């Protein structure tokens, strides 16, 4: 089965989602909309999406 392509699309990152930015992982305190810059296949068949956040690349699993 083909994986969905999220690049260039806007995703809603929900409150409490674990996000990695500048090598550190934290939980989002508020919902936010991001535009996906890249995606890759992660362990367990999940997809890791990346976007720019204040000039730094951030990523999360979806």
C-alpha positions as CSV (number, residue, x, y, z in Angstrom):
1,X,0.0,0.0,0.0
2,X,1.3,3.4,-0.9
3,X,1.9,5.9,1.8
4,X,0.2,9.3,1.7
5,X,2.2,12.2,0.4
6,X,2.1,15.1,3.0
7,X,4.8,17.4,1.4
8,X,3.5,20.9,0.7
9,X,0.3,20.2,2.6
10,X,-0.8,22.0,5.8
11,X,-1.3,19.7,8.9
12,X,-2.7,20.5,12.3
13,X,-0.3,19.5,15.1
14,X,-2.5,18.8,18.1
15,X,-1.8,19.9,21.7
16,X,0.3,17.3,23.5
17,X,2.0,16.0,20.4
18,X,5.7,15.1,20.9
19,X,7.8,17.3,18.6
20,X,11.6,17.2,18.1
21,X,13.3,20.6,17.4
22,X,17.0,21.4,17.6
23,X,17.7,17.9,19.0
24,X,15.3,18.2,21.9
25,X,11.9,16.6,22.3
26,X,9.0,18.5,23.9
27,X,5.2,18.3,23.9
28,X,3.2,21.0,22.1
29,X,1.3,23.3,24.5
30,X,-1.1,24.6,21.8
31,X,-2.5,23.4,18.5
32,X,-0.7,24.8,15.4
33,X,-0.8,24.6,11.7
34,X,2.4,23.7,9.8
35,X,3.3,23.3,6.2
36,X,5.2,20.0,5.7
37,X,8.6,20.3,4.0
38,X,9.7,16.7,4.0
39,X,8.6,13.2,5.1
40,X,10.3,9.9,5.6
41,X,9.3,6.4,6.7
42,X,10.0,5.8,10.4
43,X,9.9,2.6,12.6
44,X,6.7,0.8,12.9
45,X,5.4,2.0,9.6
46,X,4.7,5.5,10.8
47,X,5.6,8.6,8.8
48,X,7.9,11.3,10.2
49,X,7.1,14.8,8.8
50,X,9.4,17.8,9.1
51,X,8.7,21.6,8.8
52,X,10.5,24.8,9.6
53,X,9.8,26.4,13.0
54,X,11.5,29.8,13.6
55,X,14.3,28.8,11.2
56,X,14.9,25.4,12.8
57,X,13.7,22.1,11.4
58,X,11.0,20.4,13.6
59,X,9.6,17.0,13.2
60,X,7.0,14.6,14.6
61,X,5.5,11.2,13.8
62,X,2.0,10.9,12.3
